[in-house]
Amino acid sequence: MVALRTKRTNNEADEPSSPVLRFGSDKPLKLDAGTLLSPFQIAYKTYGTLNDARSNAILVCHALTGDQHVASTNPVTGKPGWWEVLIGPGKIIDTSRFFVICSNVIGGCLGSTGPASTN
């Protein structure tokens, strides 16, 4: 497994100017149908800082229509993060205390492997 900080690519939304974090694996992903998906990548965004003990991480998962921009402006739509009211400094999920990770789903098309991806 490898975590990379890379600049946008053609299969990602065209607007983001900041680097996108991506997780990719050197092993194929076995899907429920039995098909192997390879290569694949998952785009994700983090908020806050991981502590030395690595004990302050919170994984936020989204529904089918969400994306990794949970607490920041979506660079494509310009809309605020879909949970911005709950995640951020001084909020319920306080990013001055917690390290928040939110990933885009496979097929989500905002940097993760999806219909526009080629293999």
Biopython code that builds the backbone (N, CA, C, O; Angstrom):
import numpy as np
from Bio.PDB.StructureBuilder import StructureBuilder

atoms = [
    (1, "MET", "N", (0.835, -1.175, 0.000)),
    (1, "MET", "CA", (0.000, 0.000, 0.000)),
    (1, "MET", "C", (0.878, 1.235, 0.000)),
    (1, "MET", "O", (1.998, 1.236, 0.511)),
    (2, "VAL", "N", (0.331, 2.289, -0.591)),
    (2, "VAL", "CA", (1.120, 3.499, -0.744)),
    (2, "VAL", "C", (0.197, 4.700, -0.622)),
    (2, "VAL", "O", (-0.902, 4.678, -1.178)),
    (3, "ALA", "N", (0.592, 5.720, 0.066)),
    (3, "ALA", "CA", (-0.175, 6.968, 0.129)),
    (3, "ALA", "C", (0.628, 8.024, -0.600)),
    (3, "ALA", "O", (1.801, 8.239, -0.295)),
    (4, "LEU", "N", (0.014, 8.671, -1.545)),
    (4, "LEU", "CA", (0.709, 9.643, -2.371)),
    (4, "LEU", "C", (0.044, 11.002, -2.286)),
    (4, "LEU", "O", (-1.178, 11.092, -2.170)),
    (5, "ARG", "N", (0.828, 12.043, -2.341)),
    (5, "ARG", "CA", (0.297, 13.395, -2.495)),
    (5, "ARG", "C", (0.650, 13.781, -3.925)),
    (5, "ARG", "O", (1.817, 13.985, -4.258)),
    (6, "THR", "N", (-0.373, 13.878, -4.759)),
    (6, "THR", "CA", (-0.126, 14.155, -6.167)),
    (6, "THR", "C", (-0.973, 15.316, -6.636)),
    (6, "THR", "O", (-1.954, 15.686, -5.992)),
    (7, "LYS", "N", (-0.594, 15.876, -7.742)),
    (7, "LYS", "CA", (-1.403, 16.917, -8.361)),
    (7, "LYS", "C", (-2.532, 16.246, -9.126)),
    (7, "LYS", "O", (-2.491, 15.044, -9.388)),
    (8, "ARG", "N", (-3.527, 17.025, -9.477)),
    (8, "ARG", "CA", (-4.691, 16.478, -10.154)),
    (8, "ARG", "C", (-4.319, 15.787, -11.462)),
    (8, "ARG", "O", (-3.272, 16.047, -12.054)),
    (9, "THR", "N", (-5.203, 14.910, -11.886)),
    (9, "THR", "CA", (-5.032, 14.221, -13.148)),
    (9, "THR", "C", (-6.295, 14.399, -13.965)),
    (9, "THR", "O", (-7.275, 14.969, -13.485)),
    (10, "ASN", "N", (-6.275, 13.918, -15.188)),
    (10, "ASN", "CA", (-7.412, 14.108, -16.072)),
    (10, "ASN", "C", (-8.680, 13.440, -15.583)),
    (10, "ASN", "O", (-9.769, 13.885, -15.945)),
    (11, "ASN", "N", (-8.591, 12.386, -14.774)),
    (11, "ASN", "CA", (-9.808, 11.746, -14.309)),
    (11, "ASN", "C", (-10.353, 12.396, -13.048)),
    (11, "ASN", "O", (-11.397, 11.985, -12.541)),
    (12, "GLU", "N", (-9.677, 13.380, -12.549)),
    (12, "GLU", "CA", (-10.142, 14.132, -11.387)),
    (12, "GLU", "C", (-10.873, 15.365, -11.883)),
    (12, "GLU", "O", (-10.745, 15.749, -13.045)),
    (13, "ALA", "N", (-11.633, 15.976, -11.007)),
    (13, "ALA", "CA", (-12.291, 17.228, -11.361)),
    (13, "ALA", "C", (-11.250, 18.226, -11.837)),
    (13, "ALA", "O", (-10.131, 18.254, -11.323)),
    (14, "ASP", "N", (-11.606, 19.034, -12.801)),
    (14, "ASP", "CA", (-10.637, 19.931, -13.429)),
    (14, "ASP", "C", (-10.274, 21.149, -12.597)),
    (14, "ASP", "O", (-9.227, 21.750, -12.838)),
    (15, "GLU", "N", (-11.083, 21.535, -11.641)),
    (15, "GLU", "CA", (-10.896, 22.796, -10.946)),
    (15, "GLU", "C", (-9.917, 22.809, -9.776)),
    (15, "GLU", "O", (-9.328, 23.859, -9.518)),
    (16, "PRO", "N", (-9.707, 21.710, -9.053)),
    (16, "PRO", "CA", (-8.880, 21.819, -7.845)),
    (16, "PRO", "C", (-7.473, 22.329, -8.148)),
    (16, "PRO", "O", (-6.813, 21.862, -9.076)),
    (17, "SER", "N", (-7.033, 23.290, -7.352)),
    (17, "SER", "CA", (-5.676, 23.793, -7.535)),
    (17, "SER", "C", (-4.731, 23.229, -6.485)),
    (17, "SER", "O", (-3.513, 23.280, -6.658)),
    (18, "SER", "N", (-5.273, 22.696, -5.406)),
    (18, "SER", "CA", (-4.414, 22.135, -4.367)),
    (18, "SER", "C", (-4.195, 20.644, -4.630)),
    (18, "SER", "O", (-4.988, 20.008, -5.324)),
    (19, "PRO", "N", (-3.114, 20.092, -4.070)),
    (19, "PRO", "CA", (-2.857, 18.665, -4.268)),
    (19, "PRO", "C", (-3.980, 17.812, -3.676)),
    (19, "PRO", "O", (-4.601, 18.180, -2.679)),
    (20, "VAL", "N", (-4.220, 16.695, -4.297)),
    (20, "VAL", "CA", (-5.211, 15.732, -3.830)),
    (20, "VAL", "C", (-4.450, 14.542, -3.282)),
    (20, "VAL", "O", (-3.470, 14.095, -3.878)),
    (21, "LEU", "N", (-4.891, 14.038, -2.166)),
    (21, "LEU", "CA", (-4.273, 12.841, -1.602)),
    (21, "LEU", "C", (-4.933, 11.628, -2.228)),
    (21, "LEU", "O", (-6.148, 11.606, -2.430)),
    (22, "ARG", "N", (-4.137, 10.628, -2.533)),
    (22, "ARG", "CA", (-4.670, 9.417, -3.139)),
    (22, "ARG", "C", (-4.044, 8.199, -2.469)),
    (22, "ARG", "O", (-2.859, 8.183, -2.136)),
    (23, "PHE", "N", (-4.867, 7.196, -2.286)),
    (23, "PHE", "CA", (-4.393, 5.909, -1.798)),
    (23, "PHE", "C", (-4.478, 4.943, -2.969)),
    (23, "PHE", "O", (-5.512, 4.858, -3.632)),
    (24, "GLY", "N", (-3.414, 4.228, -3.224)),
    (24, "GLY", "CA", (-3.411, 3.207, -4.264)),
    (24, "GLY", "C", (-2.777, 1.949, -3.711)),
    (24, "GLY", "O", (-1.931, 2.015, -2.819)),
    (25, "SER", "N", (-3.170, 0.831, -4.223)),
    (25, "SER", "CA", (-2.627, -0.432, -3.746)),
    (25, "SER", "C", (-1.963, -1.166, -4.896)),
    (25, "SER", "O", (-2.388, -1.050, -6.046)),
    (26, "ASP", "N", (-0.922, -1.918, -4.583)),
    (26, "ASP", "CA", (-0.276, -2.720, -5.615)),
    (26, "ASP", "C", (-0.997, -4.052, -5.810)),
    (26, "ASP", "O", (-0.634, -4.838, -6.685)),
    (27, "LYS", "N", (-2.020, -4.300, -4.992)),
    (27, "LYS", "CA", (-2.808, -5.524, -5.116)),
    (27, "LYS", "C", (-4.166, -5.178, -5.719)),
    (27, "LYS", "O", (-4.716, -4.117, -5.423)),
    (28, "PRO", "N", (-4.719, -6.059, -6.563)),
    (28, "PRO", "CA", (-6.047, -5.807, -7.121)),
    (28, "PRO", "C", (-7.113, -5.839, -6.024)),
    (28, "PRO", "O", (-6.946, -6.494, -4.995)),
    (29, "LEU", "N", (-8.189, -5.131, -6.261)),
    (29, "LEU", "CA", (-9.330, -5.121, -5.353)),
    (29, "LEU", "C", (-10.368, -6.096, -5.892)),
    (29, "LEU", "O", (-10.834, -5.940, -7.021)),
    (30, "LYS", "N", (-10.736, -7.101, -5.098)),
    (30, "LYS", "CA", (-11.739, -8.071, -5.532)),
    (30, "LYS", "C", (-13.122, -7.501, -5.245)),
    (30, "LYS", "O", (-13.455, -7.209, -4.097)),
    (31, "LEU", "N", (-13.920, -7.347, -6.289)),
    (31, "LEU", "CA", (-15.269, -6.814, -6.164)),
    (31, "LEU", "C", (-16.247, -7.928, -5.811)),
    (31, "LEU", "O", (-15.924, -9.106, -5.963)),
    (32, "ASP", "N", (-17.444, -7.567, -5.341)),
    (32, "ASP", "CA", (-18.449, -8.563, -4.968)),
    (32, "ASP", "C", (-18.768, -9.526, -6.109)),
    (32, "ASP", "O", (-19.056, -10.698, -5.865)),
    (33, "ALA", "N", (-18.719, -9.049, -7.339)),
    (33, "ALA", "CA", (-19.026, -9.890, -8.502)),
    (33, "ALA", "C", (-17.896, -10.865, -8.816)),
    (33, "ALA", "O", (-18.026, -11.698, -9.713)),
    (34, "GLY", "N", (-16.789, -10.766, -8.081)),
    (34, "GLY", "CA", (-15.655, -11.648, -8.311)),
    (34, "GLY", "C", (-14.613, -11.066, -9.246)),
    (34, "GLY", "O", (-13.527, -11.629, -9.386)),
    (35, "THR", "N", (-14.921, -9.954, -9.887)),
    (35, "THR", "CA", (-13.991, -9.290, -10.795)),
    (35, "THR", "C", (-12.892, -8.604, -9.996)),
    (35, "THR", "O", (-13.127, -8.125, -8.887)),
    (36, "LEU", "N", (-11.699, -8.559, -10.560)),
    (36, "LEU", "CA", (-10.595, -7.853, -9.927)),
    (36, "LEU", "C", (-10.440, -6.481, -10.567)),
    (36, "LEU", "O", (-10.404, -6.364, -11.792)),
    (37, "LEU", "N", (-10.350, -5.456, -9.750)),
    (37, "LEU", "CA", (-10.150, -4.088, -10.228)),
    (37, "LEU", "C", (-8.705, -3.701, -9.944)),
    (37, "LEU", "O", (-8.272, -3.653, -8.792)),
    (38, "SER", "N", (-7.969, -3.427, -11.014)),
    (38, "SER", "CA", (-6.564, -3.077, -10.853)),
    (38, "SER", "C", (-6.086, -2.335, -12.093)),
    (38, "SER", "O", (-6.418, -2.747, -13.204)),
    (39, "PRO", "N", (-5.347, -1.299, -11.952)),
    (39, "PRO", "CA", (-5.058, -0.616, -10.692)),
    (39, "PRO", "C", (-6.260, 0.213, -10.258)),
    (39, "PRO", "O", (-7.160, 0.481, -11.055)),
    (40, "PHE", "N", (-6.269, 0.611, -9.010)),
    (40, "PHE", "CA", (-7.327, 1.487, -8.523)),
    (40, "PHE", "C", (-6.722, 2.486, -7.557)),
    (40, "PHE", "O", (-5.654, 2.262, -6.986)),
    (41, "GLN", "N", (-7.426, 3.591, -7.388)),
    (41, "GLN", "CA", (-6.993, 4.581, -6.399)),
    (41, "GLN", "C", (-8.219, 5.178, -5.733)),
    (41, "GLN", "O", (-9.301, 5.247, -6.316)),
    (42, "ILE", "N", (-8.021, 5.604, -4.509)),
    (42, "ILE", "CA", (-9.055, 6.263, -3.723)),
    (42, "ILE", "C", (-8.549, 7.662, -3.399)),
    (42, "ILE", "O", (-7.483, 7.816, -2.803)),
    (43, "ALA", "N", (-9.304, 8.675, -3.788)),
    (43, "ALA", "CA", (-8.956, 10.056, -3.429)),
    (43, "ALA", "C", (-9.505, 10.330, -2.035)),
    (43, "ALA", "O", (-10.590, 9.865, -1.685)),
    (44, "TYR", "N", (-8.756, 11.081, -1.247)),
    (44, "TYR", "CA", (-9.237, 11.422, 0.087)),
    (44, "TYR", "C", (-8.705, 12.778, 0.499)),
    (44, "TYR", "O", (-7.768, 13.310, -0.097)),
    (45, "LYS", "N", (-9.319, 13.320, 1.522)),
    (45, "LYS", "CA", (-8.912, 14.613, 2.055)),
    (45, "LYS", "C", (-8.809, 14.465, 3.564)),
    (45, "LYS", "O", (-9.589, 13.741, 4.182)),
    (46, "THR", "N", (-7.848, 15.152, 4.149)),
    (46, "THR", "CA", (-7.686, 15.113, 5.601)),
    (46, "THR", "C", (-7.820, 16.509, 6.176)),
    (46, "THR", "O", (-7.576, 17.509, 5.501)),
    (47, "TYR", "N", (-8.211, 16.552, 7.430)),
    (47, "TYR", "CA", (-8.395, 17.802, 8.167)),
    (47, "TYR", "C", (-7.796, 17.606, 9.549)),
    (47, "TYR", "O", (-7.996, 16.554, 10.157)),
    (48, "GLY", "N", (-7.076, 18.577, 10.054)),
    (48, "GLY", "CA", (-6.440, 18.458, 11.359)),
    (48, "GLY", "C", (-5.094, 17.765, 11.253)),
    (48, "GLY", "O", (-4.564, 17.570, 10.159)),
    (49, "THR", "N", (-4.545, 17.395, 12.411)),
    (49, "THR", "CA", (-3.210, 16.804, 12.478)),
    (49, "THR", "C", (-3.255, 15.495, 13.253)),
    (49, "THR", "O", (-3.846, 15.421, 14.330)),
    (50, "LEU", "N", (-2.631, 14.471, 12.701)),
    (50, "LEU", "CA", (-2.521, 13.188, 13.391)),
    (50, "LEU", "C", (-1.518, 13.336, 14.524)),
    (50, "LEU", "O", (-0.407, 13.824, 14.316)),
    (51, "ASN", "N", (-1.911, 12.912, 15.738)),
    (51, "ASN", "CA", (-0.995, 13.046, 16.871)),
    (51, "ASN", "C", (0.077, 11.953, 16.841)),
    (51, "ASN", "O", (-0.026, 10.991, 16.080)),
    (52, "ASP", "N", (1.098, 12.114, 17.673)),
    (52, "ASP", "CA", (2.216, 11.168, 17.698)),
    (52, "ASP", "C", (1.773, 9.754, 18.056)),
    (52, "ASP", "O", (2.347, 8.782, 17.565)),
    (53, "ALA", "N", (0.759, 9.632, 18.908)),
    (53, "ALA", "CA", (0.261, 8.315, 19.304)),
    (53, "ALA", "C", (-0.653, 7.705, 18.237)),
    (53, "ALA", "O", (-1.029, 6.536, 18.322)),
    (54, "ARG", "N", (-1.001, 8.510, 17.237)),
    (54, "ARG", "CA", (-1.903, 8.093, 16.152)),
    (54, "ARG", "C", (-3.243, 7.627, 16.696)),
    (54, "ARG", "O", (-3.832, 6.671, 16.192)),
    (55, "SER", "N", (-3.714, 8.305, 17.721)),
    (55, "SER", "CA", (-4.937, 7.894, 18.414)),
    (55, "SER", "C", (-6.093, 8.881, 18.250)),
    (55, "SER", "O", (-7.121, 8.731, 18.909)),
    (56, "ASN", "N", (-5.946, 9.872, 17.398)),
    (56, "ASN", "CA", (-6.996, 10.889, 17.283)),
    (56, "ASN", "C", (-7.670, 10.905, 15.909)),
    (56, "ASN", "O", (-8.287, 11.901, 15.530)),
    (57, "ALA", "N", (-7.552, 9.804, 15.168)),
    (57, "ALA", "CA", (-8.119, 9.757, 13.814)),
    (57, "ALA", "C", (-9.602, 9.408, 13.838)),
    (57, "ALA", "O", (-10.048, 8.557, 14.607)),
    (58, "ILE", "N", (-10.349, 10.086, 12.981)),
    (58, "ILE", "CA", (-11.765, 9.804, 12.768)),
    (58, "ILE", "C", (-11.962, 9.623, 11.270)),
    (58, "ILE", "O", (-11.584, 10.489, 10.481)),
    (59, "LEU", "N", (-12.553, 8.497, 10.878)),
    (59, "LEU", "CA", (-12.868, 8.240, 9.478)),
    (59, "LEU", "C", (-14.324, 8.612, 9.242)),
    (59, "LEU", "O", (-15.219, 8.072, 9.894)),
    (60, "VAL", "N", (-14.564, 9.526, 8.319)),
    (60, "VAL", "CA", (-15.924, 9.933, 7.967)),
    (60, "VAL", "C", (-16.235, 9.330, 6.602)),
    (60, "VAL", "O", (-15.530, 9.587, 5.625)),
    (61, "CYS", "N", (-17.287, 8.534, 6.541)),
    (61, "CYS", "CA", (-17.716, 7.914, 5.284)),
    (61, "CYS", "C", (-18.955, 8.643, 4.779)),
    (61, "CYS", "O", (-19.751, 9.155, 5.566)),
    (62, "HIS", "N", (-19.108, 8.683, 3.484)),
    (62, "HIS", "CA", (-20.251, 9.399, 2.924)),
    (62, "HIS", "C", (-21.153, 8.474, 2.130)),
    (62, "HIS", "O", (-20.790, 7.348, 1.790)),
    (63, "ALA", "N", (-22.344, 8.988, 1.847)),
    (63, "ALA", "CA", (-23.305, 8.253, 1.029)),
    (63, "ALA", "C", (-22.885, 8.322, -0.435)),
    (63, "ALA", "O", (-21.891, 8.966, -0.769)),
    (64, "LEU", "N", (-23.620, 7.681, -1.279)),
    (64, "LEU", "CA", (-23.289, 7.586, -2.698)),
    (64, "LEU", "C", (-23.109, 8.939, -3.365)),
    (64, "LEU", "O", (-22.288, 9.073, -4.272)),
    (65, "THR", "N", (-23.857, 9.938, -2.937)),
    (65, "THR", "CA", (-23.802, 11.239, -3.605)),
    (65, "THR", "C", (-22.812, 12.205, -2.976)),
    (65, "THR", "O", (-22.718, 13.353, -3.411)),
    (66, "GLY", "N", (-22.078, 11.772, -1.970)),
    (66, "GLY", "CA", (-21.109, 12.645, -1.315)),
    (66, "GLY", "C", (-19.753, 12.610, -1.995)),
    (66, "GLY", "O", (-19.593, 12.033, -3.071)),
    (67, "ASP", "N", (-18.787, 13.233, -1.353)),
    (67, "ASP", "CA", (-17.411, 13.232, -1.838)),
    (67, "ASP", "C", (-16.488, 13.447, -0.655)),
    (67, "ASP", "O", (-16.940, 13.487, 0.489)),
    (68, "GLN", "N", (-15.199, 13.586, -0.921)),
    (68, "GLN", "CA", (-14.216, 13.736, 0.145)),
    (68, "GLN", "C", (-14.163, 15.139, 0.727)),
    (68, "GLN", "O", (-13.432, 15.371, 1.689)),
    (69, "HIS", "N", (-14.907, 16.070, 0.177)),
    (69, "HIS", "CA", (-14.873, 17.460, 0.639)),
    (69, "HIS", "C", (-15.898, 17.668, 1.755)),
    (69, "HIS", "O", (-16.861, 18.420, 1.604)),
    (70, "VAL", "N", (-15.671, 16.990, 2.866)),
    (70, "VAL", "CA", (-16.604, 17.005, 3.984)),
    (70, "VAL", "C", (-16.612, 18.344, 4.721)),
    (70, "VAL", "O", (-17.655, 18.775, 5.213)),
    (71, "ALA", "N", (-15.469, 18.994, 4.798)),
    (71, "ALA", "CA", (-15.381, 20.244, 5.570)),
    (71, "ALA", "C", (-14.623, 21.321, 4.809)),
    (71, "ALA", "O", (-13.990, 22.186, 5.415)),
    (72, "SER", "N", (-14.687, 21.269, 3.494)),
    (72, "SER", "CA", (-14.033, 22.292, 2.673)),
    (72, "SER", "C", (-14.843, 22.482, 1.396)),
    (72, "SER", "O", (-15.618, 21.609, 1.007)),
    (73, "THR", "N", (-14.662, 23.600, 0.765)),
    (73, "THR", "CA", (-15.406, 23.908, -0.450)),
    (73, "THR", "C", (-15.086, 22.900, -1.549)),
    (73, "THR", "O", (-13.921, 22.601, -1.812)),
    (74, "ASN", "N", (-16.129, 22.383, -2.184)),
    (74, "ASN", "CA", (-15.947, 21.474, -3.303)),
    (74, "ASN", "C", (-15.384, 22.271, -4.469)),
    (74, "ASN", "O", (-16.005, 23.245, -4.895)),
    (75, "PRO", "N", (-14.229, 21.888, -4.998)),
    (75, "PRO", "CA", (-13.589, 22.680, -6.042)),
    (75, "PRO", "C", (-14.323, 22.659, -7.381)),
    (75, "PRO", "O", (-14.054, 23.495, -8.244)),
    (76, "VAL", "N", (-15.233, 21.727, -7.562)),
    (76, "VAL", "CA", (-15.981, 21.643, -8.811)),
    (76, "VAL", "C", (-17.269, 22.448, -8.735)),
    (76, "VAL", "O", (-17.567, 23.253, -9.617)),
    (77, "THR", "N", (-18.033, 22.219, -7.663)),
    (77, "THR", "CA", (-19.342, 22.867, -7.547)),
    (77, "THR", "C", (-19.279, 24.214, -6.844)),
    (77, "THR", "O", (-20.176, 25.042, -6.999)),
    (78, "GLY", "N", (-18.213, 24.435, -6.067)),
    (78, "GLY", "CA", (-18.118, 25.663, -5.283)),
    (78, "GLY", "C", (-18.973, 25.638, -4.032)),
    (78, "GLY", "O", (-19.023, 26.624, -3.297)),
    (79, "LYS", "N", (-19.653, 24.516, -3.777)),
    (79, "LYS", "CA", (-20.513, 24.398, -2.597)),
    (79, "LYS", "C", (-19.667, 24.098, -1.364)),
    (79, "LYS", "O", (-18.608, 23.477, -1.456)),
    (80, "PRO", "N", (-20.155, 24.554, -0.200)),
    (80, "PRO", "CA", (-19.426, 24.243, 1.036)),
    (80, "PRO", "C", (-19.445, 22.739, 1.304)),
    (80, "PRO", "O", (-20.288, 22.009, 0.781)),
    (81, "GLY", "N", (-18.505, 22.297, 2.124)),
    (81, "GLY", "CA", (-18.463, 20.888, 2.501)),
    (81, "GLY", "C", (-19.799, 20.440, 3.065)),
    (81, "GLY", "O", (-20.497, 21.210, 3.724)),
    (82, "TRP", "N", (-20.146, 19.199, 2.803)),
    (82, "TRP", "CA", (-21.469, 18.709, 3.168)),
    (82, "TRP", "C", (-21.656, 18.490, 4.672)),
    (82, "TRP", "O", (-22.781, 18.264, 5.118)),
    (83, "TRP", "N", (-20.596, 18.551, 5.448)),
    (83, "TRP", "CA", (-20.702, 18.469, 6.909)),
    (83, "TRP", "C", (-19.905, 19.584, 7.560)),
    (83, "TRP", "O", (-19.448, 19.445, 8.695)),
    (84, "GLU", "N", (-19.737, 20.687, 6.851)),
    (84, "GLU", "CA", (-18.951, 21.809, 7.363)),
    (84, "GLU", "C", (-19.481, 22.327, 8.694)),
    (84, "GLU", "O", (-18.718, 22.859, 9.502)),
    (85, "VAL", "N", (-20.768, 22.177, 8.925)),
    (85, "VAL", "CA", (-21.364, 22.645, 10.174)),
    (85, "VAL", "C", (-20.894, 21.805, 11.376)),
    (85, "VAL", "O", (-20.952, 22.267, 12.515)),
    (86, "LEU", "N", (-20.433, 20.582, 11.121)),
    (86, "LEU", "CA", (-20.031, 19.675, 12.206)),
    (86, "LEU", "C", (-18.527, 19.474, 12.341)),
    (86, "LEU", "O", (-18.047, 19.092, 13.408)),
    (87, "ILE", "N", (-17.775, 19.729, 11.265)),
    (87, "ILE", "CA", (-16.342, 19.427, 11.262)),
    (87, "ILE", "C", (-15.533, 20.694, 11.044)),
    (87, "ILE", "O", (-15.746, 21.425, 10.076)),
    (88, "GLY", "N", (-14.604, 20.943, 11.954)),
    (88, "GLY", "CA", (-13.733, 22.108, 11.842)),
    (88, "GLY", "C", (-13.267, 22.544, 13.215)),
    (88, "GLY", "O", (-13.709, 21.986, 14.219)),
    (89, "PRO", "N", (-12.391, 23.519, 13.283)),
    (89, "PRO", "CA", (-11.898, 23.999, 14.576)),
    (89, "PRO", "C", (-13.046, 24.480, 15.466)),
    (89, "PRO", "O", (-13.853, 25.313, 15.053)),
    (90, "GLY", "N", (-13.113, 23.952, 16.684)),
    (90, "GLY", "CA", (-14.125, 24.355, 17.647)),
    (90, "GLY", "C", (-15.504, 23.762, 17.418)),
    (90, "GLY", "O", (-16.432, 24.075, 18.163)),
    (91, "LYS", "N", (-15.665, 22.917, 16.414)),
    (91, "LYS", "CA", (-16.970, 22.308, 16.123)),
    (91, "LYS", "C", (-17.065, 20.946, 16.797)),
    (91, "LYS", "O", (-16.127, 20.521, 17.472)),
    (92, "ILE", "N", (-18.192, 20.260, 16.618)),
    (92, "ILE", "CA", (-18.413, 18.971, 17.278)),
    (92, "ILE", "C", (-17.257, 18.005, 17.004)),
    (92, "ILE", "O", (-16.723, 17.398, 17.933)),
    (93, "ILE", "N", (-16.877, 17.863, 15.755)),
    (93, "ILE", "CA", (-15.676, 17.095, 15.418)),
    (93, "ILE", "C", (-14.587, 18.141, 15.210)),
    (93, "ILE", "O", (-14.394, 18.668, 14.115)),
    (94, "ASP", "N", (-13.889, 18.417, 16.295)),
    (94, "ASP", "CA", (-12.947, 19.536, 16.377)),
    (94, "ASP", "C", (-11.610, 19.167, 15.736)),
    (94, "ASP", "O", (-10.863, 18.342, 16.263)),
    (95, "THR", "N", (-11.319, 19.785, 14.600)),
    (95, "THR", "CA", (-10.084, 19.458, 13.886)),
    (95, "THR", "C", (-8.834, 20.030, 14.549)),
    (95, "THR", "O", (-7.721, 19.771, 14.090)),
    (96, "SER", "N", (-8.998, 20.796, 15.609)),
    (96, "SER", "CA", (-7.820, 21.189, 16.384)),
    (96, "SER", "C", (-7.457, 20.072, 17.373)),
    (96, "SER", "O", (-6.380, 20.091, 17.969)),
    (97, "ARG", "N", (-8.366, 19.097, 17.543)),
    (97, "ARG", "CA", (-8.121, 17.942, 18.413)),
    (97, "ARG", "C", (-8.039, 16.628, 17.636)),
    (97, "ARG", "O", (-7.287, 15.725, 18.004)),
    (98, "PHE", "N", (-8.814, 16.533, 16.567)),
    (98, "PHE", "CA", (-8.933, 15.274, 15.834)),
    (98, "PHE", "C", (-8.366, 15.380, 14.423)),
    (98, "PHE", "O", (-8.330, 16.456, 13.827)),
    (99, "PHE", "N", (-7.927, 14.242, 13.909)),
    (99, "PHE", "CA", (-7.456, 14.107, 12.536)),
    (99, "PHE", "C", (-8.565, 13.402, 11.760)),
    (99, "PHE", "O", (-8.831, 12.222, 11.989)),
    (100, "VAL", "N", (-9.200, 14.107, 10.861)),
    (100, "VAL", "CA", (-10.354, 13.590, 10.129)),
    (100, "VAL", "C", (-9.929, 13.174, 8.725)),
    (100, "VAL", "O", (-9.239, 13.913, 8.023)),
    (101, "ILE", "N", (-10.351, 11.989, 8.336)),
    (101, "ILE", "CA", (-10.083, 11.464, 6.997)),
    (101, "ILE", "C", (-11.426, 11.198, 6.331)),
    (101, "ILE", "O", (-12.287, 10.542, 6.918)),
    (102, "CYS", "N", (-11.614, 11.698, 5.115)),
    (102, "CYS", "CA", (-12.822, 11.402, 4.348)),
    (102, "CYS", "C", (-12.402, 11.026, 2.937)),
    (102, "CYS", "O", (-11.713, 11.790, 2.261)),
    (103, "SER", "N", (-12.821, 9.848, 2.497)),
    (103, "SER", "CA", (-12.429, 9.383, 1.164)),
    (103, "SER", "C", (-13.604, 9.448, 0.201)),
    (103, "SER", "O", (-14.768, 9.408, 0.600)),
    (104, "ASN", "N", (-13.268, 9.548, -1.063)),
    (104, "ASN", "CA", (-14.245, 9.471, -2.136)),
    (104, "ASN", "C", (-14.423, 7.996, -2.474)),
    (104, "ASN", "O", (-13.455, 7.236, -2.436)),
    (105, "VAL", "N", (-15.630, 7.582, -2.800)),
    (105, "VAL", "CA", (-15.877, 6.178, -3.112)),
    (105, "VAL", "C", (-15.358, 5.818, -4.502)),
    (105, "VAL", "O", (-15.216, 6.689, -5.360)),
    (106, "ILE", "N", (-15.078, 4.548, -4.720)),
    (106, "ILE", "CA", (-14.748, 4.081, -6.067)),
    (106, "ILE", "C", (-15.966, 4.346, -6.941)),
    (106, "ILE", "O", (-17.094, 4.023, -6.569)),
    (107, "GLY", "N", (-15.727, 4.927, -8.087)),
    (107, "GLY", "CA", (-16.826, 5.304, -8.974)),
    (107, "GLY", "C", (-17.323, 6.704, -8.719)),
    (107, "GLY", "O", (-18.183, 7.205, -9.444)),
    (108, "GLY", "N", (-16.779, 7.356, -7.674)),
    (108, "GLY", "CA", (-17.223, 8.689, -7.305)),
    (108, "GLY", "C", (-16.725, 9.784, -8.234)),
    (108, "GLY", "O", (-17.305, 10.870, -8.271)),
    (109, "CYS", "N", (-15.687, 9.528, -8.967)),
    (109, "CYS", "CA", (-15.184, 10.400, -10.037)),
    (109, "CYS", "C", (-14.505, 11.685, -9.585)),
    (109, "CYS", "O", (-14.112, 12.475, -10.444)),
    (110, "LEU", "N", (-14.346, 11.938, -8.322)),
    (110, "LEU", "CA", (-13.607, 13.121, -7.883)),
    (110, "LEU", "C", (-12.209, 12.716, -7.443)),
    (110, "LEU", "O", (-11.765, 13.060, -6.347)),
    (111, "GLY", "N", (-11.531, 11.991, -8.300)),
    (111, "GLY", "CA", (-10.168, 11.578, -8.026)),
    (111, "GLY", "C", (-10.019, 10.099, -7.782)),
    (111, "GLY", "O", (-8.926, 9.556, -7.948)),
    (112, "SER", "N", (-11.102, 9.420, -7.387)),
    (112, "SER", "CA", (-11.049, 7.969, -7.223)),
    (112, "SER", "C", (-11.296, 7.299, -8.569)),
    (112, "SER", "O", (-11.842, 7.907, -9.490)),
    (113, "THR", "N", (-10.888, 6.043, -8.667)),
    (113, "THR", "CA", (-11.140, 5.288, -9.884)),
    (113, "THR", "C", (-12.633, 5.265, -10.165)),
    (113, "THR", "O", (-13.438, 4.981, -9.278)),
    (114, "GLY", "N", (-12.993, 5.562, -11.394)),
    (114, "GLY", "CA", (-14.400, 5.606, -11.779)),
    (114, "GLY", "C", (-14.576, 5.370, -13.262)),
    (114, "GLY", "O", (-13.639, 4.942, -13.936)),
    (115, "PRO", "N", (-15.772, 5.645, -13.785)),
    (115, "PRO", "CA", (-16.069, 5.379, -15.195)),
    (115, "PRO", "C", (-15.117, 6.062, -16.176)),
    (115, "PRO", "O", (-14.883, 5.534, -17.264)),
    (116, "ALA", "N", (-14.569, 7.211, -15.822)),
    (116, "ALA", "CA", (-13.667, 7.924, -16.732)),
    (116, "ALA", "C", (-12.229, 7.406, -16.661)),
    (116, "ALA", "O", (-11.382, 7.822, -17.451)),
    (117, "SER", "N", (-11.953, 6.507, -15.726)),
    (117, "SER", "CA", (-10.598, 5.969, -15.560)),
    (117, "SER", "C", (-10.292, 4.946, -16.645)),
    (117, "SER", "O", (-11.179, 4.245, -17.134)),
    (118, "THR", "N", (-9.033, 4.879, -17.005)),
    (118, "THR", "CA", (-8.590, 3.844, -17.937)),
    (118, "THR", "C", (-7.583, 2.960, -17.228)),
    (118, "THR", "O", (-6.887, 3.397, -16.311)),
    (119, "ASN", "N", (-7.513, 1.706, -17.665)),
    (119, "ASN", "CA", (-6.536, 0.808, -17.051)),
    (119, "ASN", "C", (-5.613, 0.239, -18.084)),
    (119, "ASN", "O", (-4.721, -0.541, -17.752)),
]
sb = StructureBuilder()
sb.init_structure("model")
sb.init_model(0)
sb.init_chain("A")
sb.init_seg("    ")
for serial, (resi, resn, name, xyz) in enumerate(atoms, 1):
    if name == "N":
        sb.init_residue(resn, " ", resi, " ")
    sb.init_atom(name, np.array(xyz, "f"), 0.0, 1.0, " ", f" {name:<3s}", serial, name[0])
structure = sb.get_structure()
